[in-house]
Amino acid sequence: MTDQLRYPIGPWNRPASISDADRRTWIDEIAAAPAALKKAATGLNDVQLDTPYRPDGWTVRQVVHHVPDSHMNAYVRFKLALTEDEPTIKPYEESKWALLADSRTVPVAVSLALLEAIHARWVALLRSMSAADFRRGYNHPEQNRVVPLEEALGMYAWHGKHHVAHIDQLKTRERWT
């Protein structure tokens, strides 16, 4: 498997410093993510939705369901970090979540609507935050460190684009567009 199939837009790289402009850009990218994912998945039939985006990868359906699973967790992590002092978050086994029946069988329209709703709330919260709020963070026990919200913001902006690129890249390779 090539890195291009796994990371079609490149891996997430935490920047050394984050500016107000970076945060505004990332909030706009998070705001745009539901429409981008919907555009990528719309028009695909069940056979296409159940095609892995790369060898040994998730199916398109699993990817579409994974994004709101991940972003729901992110939204909760932001709320915890804004209301508690460096709370320890609960990691989850995303690969195991992708194997559950809802991720393998539910129509993607359900998760597209869920992502739109989550992002409507999340973006409203993000746009209300101060620079000091973005410096707050949560303790990630798997990383053994406090993750600042501004860093998490950038990572989740990347995350949405990353998975849309998986689907778009597959559609191009398979000539589904």
N, C-alpha and C positions, 0 to 999 in steps of 0.2 A: 504494500500500500504506500502510495506516495504521500508526502506531506501536503501536496496540493489537494488531494482528495479529502484528507483529514482537516486541513486548515486552509480552505479556499481563499480566505482573506488574510491569511497569516495568523499565527498564534497571538493571544493577548499579551501585550508587553506593558507592564506597569510603568508609567512615565516617572521620571525623577521629580518633576514638579507639575502641579496642575493649576491652571489659571482659571479665572472667571469665564473667559471665552471657551476654554475646554469644557467646563461644566455646562455652559449654555448649549454648546454643540451636542454634547452627550444627551442632555435632556431632550433636545429636538429629535435626536436619533431614537431615543426610547419612545417618544410620542409617535414617530413614524413607523415603528416596528409592527404594530398590528396590521396596518394596511399593506406593508411590504410582505408579511407572511401570508396574508390573505391572497394577495396577487400571485405569489409563488405557487400556492396550493390550489387556487381556483381552476376548475376545468379538468382536473386530473380524475381519472376513473379509479375504481377500487384496485385494479391490477397495478396501476401506476402508483397509487398511494401505498400499496403494500410491497413496493420495490425498495430494496436497500439503496441508500444514497452512495454507498461505497461497499466494497467487499467486507464482510463481517461488521457492517455498520447497521444502524437502525433503519427502519423503513421510513419513507416520507411521513406516513401516518404517525409513527412514533415520534419523529422529530417535531411535527406540528403539536402533538400533545405535550411533548417535553418543554417547549418554550413557556407556556403558561404555568406548568408545574414549577419550573425554575424561577420565573418572575413573580409568582405568588410568594415563594420563599423569600425572594429579594425584597418585595414590598413589606413583608412582615419584619424582616431584618432591619430595614430602614426605620420602621415605626418603633421597634424595640430600642434601637440605638438613639432615637430622638427622645425617648421617654425614660430610659434607664441609663445608668452609668456603666458603659462598656459591658453590656450583657453578653453572656456566652450563648451563642446560637446553637441550634440543633442541626448538624449536618444530616443529609439524607442520601440514600443510595440511589442516585438517579438511574443507574443502569438497571437496578431491580424495579424501580418505578416503571420504566419503559416496558418491562415484561408483563406487567399487570394487565388484566383483561381490558380495562378502560383505555389503556394506551394502544392496544392492538386492535380494538374492534369498534370503538365509538366513532361516529362520523366526525370528520375534522371540523365541520361547521360549529360544533359545540365548543371546541377549544379555541377556535378563532373568535367566537363571541366572548368567551371567558377572557382571552387576552385583551380584547378591546376594553372590556369593563375594568380589568385590573389596571391597565395602563391609564385609563381615564382618571382613576383615583390616584395612582402613583405619580403621574405627571403633575396633577394639581398639588400634591404634597411637595414634589421636587421643586416646583416653581415658587413655592412659598418659603423655601429654606434659605437661610442666611449663609454667608461664608463660614461662620462659626459652626453652624449646624453641620455643614459638610465635613468639618474636621472631627466631628464625633465619630465613634466607631463601635464595632462589635468584635468580641473575642471569637475567633474561629478556631475551635480546638484542633482541627486537622492541620491547620497552618501554624498553630501555636503562636498566634500573634493577634493584635488588634488590627482590624481592617478599617481604615477610615472610609466614611461614606463616599467621599469624593472619588476614591479609588474604586469602590464597588460600583459607583455610577458609571465610570468608564468601562469597567469590565462587562456590565450588563448591556451597555450600549453596543459594545463589540459582540456580545453573545447573540443578540437578536440578528445582527447583520451576518454573523457567522453561519447561523442555521438557515437563513434565507438563501445564502450563497450555496449551501449544500444542495438545496432543492433546485435552485436555478442551474447549478452546474450539472446535476443529473439530467434535468430536462434538456439541456443543450447536448449532452453526450448521447442521450437516447433519441434526440431529434423530436421531442414532444412539443416543441414550440413552433 
